[in-house]
Amino acid sequence: MPLKRKPLTKAELAAYEAKRDLAVELLQSLLQSVREMKAGQVHVVSPPVIEARKNTGLSQSQFAALLGVSVRTLQGWQQGRKQPHGAAGN
């Protein structure tokens, strides 16, 4: 069971934020991700719709037309912002 913590007060949050160096934190996170990728510890997972479209060799507009959806909807699926539903999701 996760440990529940009391939310920080505004003063505590301000003191915490004042000590942080976001640029350093982002850089450290990026470097850690690069190390993990080089070590083969990270696997890029793409939405199935990307693989399906690539396997057909069709452009986004061609694939969207084939599915009967707009290019914008297809892009949303590919970017993980939307999920196919109904017949398209099966």
Rosetta constraint file for C-alpha pairs under 8 A:
AtomPair CA 8 CA 12 HARMONIC 5.59 0.50
AtomPair CA 8 CA 13 HARMONIC 5.71 0.50
AtomPair CA 9 CA 13 HARMONIC 6.06 0.50
AtomPair CA 10 CA 14 HARMONIC 6.06 0.50
AtomPair CA 11 CA 15 HARMONIC 6.17 0.50
AtomPair CA 12 CA 16 HARMONIC 6.13 0.50
AtomPair CA 13 CA 17 HARMONIC 6.06 0.50
AtomPair CA 14 CA 18 HARMONIC 6.03 0.50
AtomPair CA 15 CA 19 HARMONIC 6.63 0.50
AtomPair CA 16 CA 20 HARMONIC 6.74 0.50
AtomPair CA 21 CA 25 HARMONIC 6.36 0.50
AtomPair CA 22 CA 26 HARMONIC 5.99 0.50
AtomPair CA 23 CA 27 HARMONIC 6.11 0.50
AtomPair CA 24 CA 28 HARMONIC 6.04 0.50
AtomPair CA 25 CA 29 HARMONIC 6.13 0.50
AtomPair CA 26 CA 30 HARMONIC 6.08 0.50
AtomPair CA 27 CA 31 HARMONIC 6.08 0.50
AtomPair CA 28 CA 32 HARMONIC 6.09 0.50
AtomPair CA 29 CA 33 HARMONIC 6.22 0.50
AtomPair CA 30 CA 34 HARMONIC 6.26 0.50
AtomPair CA 31 CA 35 HARMONIC 6.19 0.50
AtomPair CA 32 CA 36 HARMONIC 6.20 0.50
AtomPair CA 33 CA 37 HARMONIC 6.16 0.50
AtomPair CA 34 CA 38 HARMONIC 6.12 0.50
AtomPair CA 35 CA 39 HARMONIC 6.12 0.50
AtomPair CA 36 CA 40 HARMONIC 6.21 0.50
AtomPair CA 36 CA 41 HARMONIC 5.00 0.50
AtomPair CA 36 CA 42 HARMONIC 5.87 0.50
AtomPair CA 37 CA 41 HARMONIC 5.71 0.50
AtomPair CA 37 CA 42 HARMONIC 5.04 0.50
AtomPair CA 37 CA 43 HARMONIC 7.60 0.50
AtomPair CA 46 CA 50 HARMONIC 6.62 0.50
AtomPair CA 46 CA 51 HARMONIC 7.40 0.50
AtomPair CA 46 CA 78 HARMONIC 7.82 0.50
AtomPair CA 47 CA 51 HARMONIC 7.13 0.50
AtomPair CA 47 CA 77 HARMONIC 7.44 0.50
AtomPair CA 47 CA 78 HARMONIC 6.01 0.50
AtomPair CA 47 CA 79 HARMONIC 7.70 0.50
AtomPair CA 47 CA 80 HARMONIC 6.81 0.50
AtomPair CA 48 CA 52 HARMONIC 6.12 0.50
AtomPair CA 49 CA 53 HARMONIC 6.06 0.50
AtomPair CA 49 CA 77 HARMONIC 6.89 0.50
AtomPair CA 49 CA 78 HARMONIC 6.15 0.50
AtomPair CA 50 CA 54 HARMONIC 6.09 0.50
AtomPair CA 50 CA 78 HARMONIC 5.69 0.50
AtomPair CA 51 CA 55 HARMONIC 6.00 0.50
AtomPair CA 52 CA 56 HARMONIC 6.48 0.50
AtomPair CA 53 CA 57 HARMONIC 6.44 0.50
AtomPair CA 53 CA 58 HARMONIC 6.17 0.50
AtomPair CA 53 CA 59 HARMONIC 7.58 0.50
AtomPair CA 53 CA 60 HARMONIC 7.51 0.50
AtomPair CA 53 CA 63 HARMONIC 6.41 0.50
AtomPair CA 54 CA 58 HARMONIC 6.79 0.50
AtomPair CA 58 CA 62 HARMONIC 5.69 0.50
AtomPair CA 58 CA 63 HARMONIC 5.66 0.50
AtomPair CA 59 CA 63 HARMONIC 6.02 0.50
AtomPair CA 60 CA 64 HARMONIC 5.92 0.50
AtomPair CA 60 CA 71 HARMONIC 6.38 0.50
AtomPair CA 60 CA 74 HARMONIC 7.26 0.50
AtomPair CA 60 CA 75 HARMONIC 7.80 0.50
AtomPair CA 61 CA 65 HARMONIC 6.12 0.50
AtomPair CA 61 CA 70 HARMONIC 7.86 0.50
AtomPair CA 61 CA 71 HARMONIC 5.60 0.50
AtomPair CA 62 CA 66 HARMONIC 6.20 0.50
AtomPair CA 63 CA 67 HARMONIC 6.28 0.50
AtomPair CA 64 CA 68 HARMONIC 5.97 0.50
AtomPair CA 64 CA 69 HARMONIC 5.14 0.50
AtomPair CA 64 CA 70 HARMONIC 5.77 0.50
AtomPair CA 64 CA 71 HARMONIC 5.45 0.50
AtomPair CA 64 CA 74 HARMONIC 6.05 0.50
AtomPair CA 65 CA 69 HARMONIC 6.12 0.50
AtomPair CA 65 CA 70 HARMONIC 7.11 0.50
AtomPair CA 65 CA 71 HARMONIC 7.88 0.50
AtomPair CA 67 CA 88 HARMONIC 7.42 0.50
AtomPair CA 69 CA 73 HARMONIC 6.33 0.50
AtomPair CA 69 CA 74 HARMONIC 6.88 0.50
AtomPair CA 70 CA 74 HARMONIC 6.41 0.50
AtomPair CA 71 CA 75 HARMONIC 6.09 0.50
AtomPair CA 72 CA 76 HARMONIC 6.18 0.50
AtomPair CA 73 CA 77 HARMONIC 6.35 0.50
AtomPair CA 73 CA 82 HARMONIC 7.59 0.50
AtomPair CA 74 CA 78 HARMONIC 6.20 0.50
AtomPair CA 75 CA 79 HARMONIC 6.02 0.50
AtomPair CA 76 CA 80 HARMONIC 6.08 0.50
AtomPair CA 76 CA 81 HARMONIC 4.99 0.50
AtomPair CA 76 CA 82 HARMONIC 5.09 0.50
AtomPair CA 76 CA 83 HARMONIC 7.81 0.50
AtomPair CA 77 CA 81 HARMONIC 6.08 0.50
AtomPair CA 77 CA 82 HARMONIC 4.87 0.50
AtomPair CA 77 CA 83 HARMONIC 5.59 0.50
AtomPair CA 77 CA 84 HARMONIC 6.70 0.50
AtomPair CA 83 CA 89 HARMONIC 7.49 0.50
AtomPair CA 84 CA 88 HARMONIC 5.52 0.50
AtomPair CA 84 CA 89 HARMONIC 4.49 0.50
AtomPair CA 85 CA 89 HARMONIC 4.41 0.50
AtomPair CA 85 CA 90 HARMONIC 7.56 0.50
AtomPair CA 86 CA 90 HARMONIC 6.99 0.50
